[in-house]
Amino acid sequence: MGGKYRITGDKYPRMRPHRRRGRLAVVVVGCGAVLGVAGWGTLQLIDVFTGGGGAATAAGASCSRSAAGTTAANRTKAGPAPSASGAAAGGVAGAVPKPAQITVNVFNATTRSGLAKTTADELKKRGFRIGEVGNAAKQYDKKVTGTGLLLGPASSLNTSLPVLATQLTTAERRTDAARTGPAVDLIIGNGFKALTSPADATKALTALTAPRPAATTKKAC
């Protein structure tokens, strides 16, 4: 340009507006907030579809520890359960009397003489009380085809009858609701040869009277 005034130097004024830094900061903060909300929502969806992963695992572990502690406490505090029968007594529950607490009447329903006396003597050696000894009543005489019949009141079904049954495991058991008194009968049948061996009878009696641990119920967490 000619004239009086000349532009010197290599710097020229730029004709553009000032940067609006305030708006840019607002946009950045807004984008950050949107991304944060989106990320949180994604995590919530993951928890919904996976069942709460970590929390569920922690709860399961806590439940397992609690169950283990309860089991250990029960083992420590558990006392012997009421005596119950095994195979010899067919699942008897409740208190089982000792042989010395049971009175047994021994009757012979066969044509062989002397069986009632010898059987009663053997039962006495094994600890039972002996009541009447003799021939069976007419209704049973020569009518018991098996090894024997164990007969007692209704209350003896799960008490004295199973104990007596350990001495003649093949005998039939029966109860009579009209019968009174605690004594039980051993009626010797035609198939009788001898009482159960002392060793086997003792083993069966031990299994019958041995206490067993009380059952525990599992609780859901």
C-alpha positions as CSV (number, residue, x, y, z in Angstrom):
1,M,0.0,0.0,0.0
2,G,1.3,3.4,-0.8
3,G,0.7,6.6,1.0
4,K,1.8,7.9,4.2
5,Y,1.3,4.8,6.3
6,R,2.9,1.5,5.7
7,I,2.5,-1.9,7.4
8,T,5.8,-3.3,8.5
9,G,6.8,-6.6,10.1
10,D,5.5,-10.1,9.5
11,K,2.6,-10.2,12.1
12,Y,-0.9,-9.5,10.9
13,P,-4.1,-9.2,12.9
14,R,-6.4,-12.3,12.6
15,M,-10.0,-11.5,12.2
16,R,-11.8,-14.3,14.2
17,P,-13.8,-14.5,17.4
18,H,-12.3,-15.5,20.7
19,R,-12.5,-19.1,21.8
20,R,-15.5,-19.9,24.0
21,R,-13.7,-22.0,26.6
22,G,-16.7,-22.0,28.9
23,R,-18.9,-23.9,26.5
24,L,-16.3,-26.4,25.8
25,A,-15.9,-27.2,29.5
26,V,-19.7,-27.7,29.8
27,V,-19.7,-30.1,26.8
28,V,-16.8,-32.1,28.3
29,V,-18.5,-32.4,31.7
30,G,-21.8,-33.4,30.1
31,C,-20.2,-36.1,28.0
32,G,-18.5,-37.5,31.2
33,A,-21.8,-37.6,33.0
34,V,-23.5,-39.4,30.2
35,L,-20.7,-42.0,30.0
36,G,-20.8,-42.5,33.7
37,V,-24.6,-43.1,33.7
38,A,-24.3,-45.5,30.8
39,G,-21.5,-47.4,32.6
40,W,-23.5,-47.7,35.8
41,G,-26.6,-48.9,33.8
42,T,-24.5,-51.6,32.1
43,L,-23.2,-52.9,35.4
44,Q,-26.8,-53.1,36.7
45,L,-27.8,-55.1,33.7
46,I,-24.9,-57.5,34.2
47,D,-25.9,-58.0,37.8
48,V,-29.5,-58.8,36.8
49,F,-28.5,-61.4,34.2
50,T,-25.8,-63.0,36.2
51,G,-27.7,-63.2,39.5
52,G,-25.4,-60.8,41.4
53,G,-22.3,-62.9,40.8
54,G,-19.9,-61.7,43.5
55,A,-22.6,-61.1,46.1
56,A,-24.2,-64.5,45.5
57,T,-20.9,-66.2,45.8
58,A,-20.1,-64.3,49.1
59,A,-23.6,-65.2,50.5
60,G,-23.0,-68.9,49.5
61,A,-19.7,-69.0,51.2
62,S,-21.1,-67.3,54.3
63,C,-24.0,-69.9,54.4
64,S,-21.5,-72.8,54.0
65,R,-19.4,-71.5,56.9
66,S,-22.6,-71.0,59.0
67,A,-23.8,-74.6,58.2
68,A,-20.4,-76.0,59.1
69,G,-20.4,-74.2,62.4
70,T,-23.9,-75.4,63.2
71,T,-23.0,-79.0,62.4
72,A,-19.9,-78.8,64.6
73,A,-21.9,-77.3,67.5
74,N,-24.5,-80.1,67.1
75,R,-21.8,-82.7,67.2
76,T,-20.5,-81.2,70.4
77,K,-23.9,-80.8,72.1
78,A,-25.6,-83.9,70.8
79,G,-26.3,-86.6,73.4
80,P,-27.3,-90.2,72.9
81,A,-30.7,-90.6,71.2
82,P,-33.3,-93.0,72.6
83,S,-32.4,-96.6,72.0
84,A,-33.7,-97.9,68.8
85,S,-33.6,-101.2,67.0
86,G,-31.6,-102.2,64.0
87,A,-32.4,-105.1,61.7
88,A,-33.2,-107.4,64.7
89,A,-36.0,-105.2,66.0
90,G,-37.4,-104.0,62.7
91,G,-37.0,-100.2,63.4
92,V,-38.2,-100.1,67.0
93,A,-38.3,-96.7,68.6
94,G,-38.4,-95.8,72.2
95,A,-36.9,-97.2,75.4
96,V,-35.8,-100.8,75.1
97,P,-35.8,-102.8,78.4
98,K,-32.9,-105.0,79.5
99,P,-33.5,-108.8,79.6
100,A,-33.5,-108.7,83.4
101,Q,-36.6,-106.5,83.2
102,I,-38.6,-108.9,81.0
103,T,-40.6,-111.8,82.4
104,V,-40.9,-114.7,79.9
105,N,-43.4,-117.5,80.0
106,V,-42.2,-120.5,78.1
107,F,-44.7,-123.0,76.6
108,N,-44.2,-126.1,74.5
109,A,-46.7,-126.5,71.6
110,T,-44.9,-129.5,70.1
111,T,-45.1,-133.3,70.8
112,R,-41.5,-133.3,72.0
113,S,-41.3,-133.3,75.8
114,G,-38.9,-131.2,77.9
115,L,-38.4,-128.3,75.4
116,A,-40.1,-125.7,77.6
117,K,-37.9,-126.5,80.6
118,T,-34.6,-126.6,78.7
119,T,-35.5,-123.4,76.8
120,A,-36.5,-121.6,80.0
121,D,-33.3,-122.6,81.7
122,E,-31.2,-121.2,78.7
123,L,-33.2,-117.9,78.7
124,K,-32.5,-117.6,82.5
125,K,-28.8,-118.0,81.8
126,R,-29.0,-115.2,79.3
127,G,-30.5,-112.8,81.9
128,F,-34.3,-113.1,81.4
129,R,-36.8,-113.6,84.2
130,I,-38.8,-116.8,83.9
131,G,-42.5,-117.0,84.7
132,E,-44.7,-119.9,83.8
133,V,-43.2,-123.0,82.1
134,G,-45.3,-125.8,80.7
135,N,-47.4,-127.0,77.8
136,A,-49.1,-124.5,75.4
137,A,-52.8,-123.7,75.7
138,K,-55.2,-125.7,73.5
139,Q,-55.5,-122.9,70.9
140,Y,-51.7,-123.1,70.2
141,D,-50.9,-126.8,71.0
142,K,-49.5,-128.5,67.9
143,K,-50.7,-125.5,65.8
144,V,-47.5,-123.4,65.7
145,T,-45.7,-124.6,62.6
146,G,-42.7,-122.3,62.7
147,T,-39.9,-122.2,65.2
148,G,-41.9,-120.3,67.7
149,L,-44.4,-117.6,68.5
150,L,-43.7,-114.6,70.7
151,L,-46.9,-113.2,72.2
152,G,-47.4,-110.2,74.4
153,P,-49.6,-107.2,75.2
154,A,-49.8,-104.3,72.8
155,S,-47.3,-102.3,74.8
156,S,-44.7,-105.0,74.2
157,L,-44.6,-104.5,70.4
158,N,-41.7,-102.0,70.5
159,T,-40.2,-102.9,73.9
160,S,-39.9,-106.4,75.3
161,L,-40.9,-108.5,72.2
162,P,-38.0,-107.2,70.1
163,V,-35.6,-108.0,73.0
164,L,-36.9,-111.5,73.3
165,A,-36.8,-111.8,69.5
166,T,-33.0,-111.5,69.6
167,Q,-32.9,-115.0,71.3
168,L,-35.1,-116.6,68.6
169,T,-34.8,-114.4,65.5
170,T,-37.0,-116.7,63.3
171,A,-40.0,-116.6,65.6
172,E,-43.3,-114.9,64.7
173,R,-44.3,-111.9,66.8
174,R,-47.9,-111.2,67.8
175,T,-49.7,-108.9,70.3
176,D,-53.0,-109.3,72.1
177,A,-54.8,-106.0,72.9
178,A,-57.0,-107.8,75.5
179,R,-53.9,-109.2,77.3
180,T,-53.0,-107.6,80.7
181,G,-49.6,-107.6,82.5
182,P,-46.1,-107.0,81.1
183,A,-45.0,-110.6,80.7
184,V,-44.5,-112.1,77.3
185,D,-44.8,-115.7,76.0
186,L,-42.4,-117.8,74.0
187,I,-44.5,-120.6,72.5
188,I,-42.2,-123.3,71.0
189,G,-43.3,-124.4,67.5
190,N,-42.8,-127.6,65.5
191,G,-39.8,-126.1,63.6
192,F,-37.9,-125.3,66.8
193,K,-34.4,-126.8,67.1
194,A,-32.6,-124.4,69.5
195,L,-32.4,-120.8,70.5
196,T,-30.2,-118.4,68.5
197,S,-26.6,-118.9,69.4
198,P,-25.4,-116.9,72.4
199,A,-22.9,-115.0,70.2
200,D,-25.5,-114.0,67.5
201,A,-28.1,-113.2,70.2
202,T,-25.6,-110.9,72.0
203,K,-24.7,-109.2,68.7
204,A,-28.4,-108.6,67.9
205,L,-29.1,-107.4,71.4
206,T,-26.2,-105.0,71.2
207,A,-27.4,-103.6,67.9
208,L,-30.9,-103.2,69.4
209,T,-29.9,-101.3,72.5
210,A,-27.0,-99.2,71.1
211,P,-27.8,-95.5,70.9
212,R,-27.6,-93.8,67.5
213,P,-27.0,-90.1,66.7
214,A,-30.1,-87.9,66.4
215,A,-31.0,-87.0,62.9
216,T,-30.2,-83.4,61.9
217,T,-32.3,-81.3,59.5
218,K,-30.6,-79.1,56.9
219,K,-31.8,-75.5,56.8
220,A,-31.9,-73.6,53.5
221,C,-29.9,-70.4,53.5
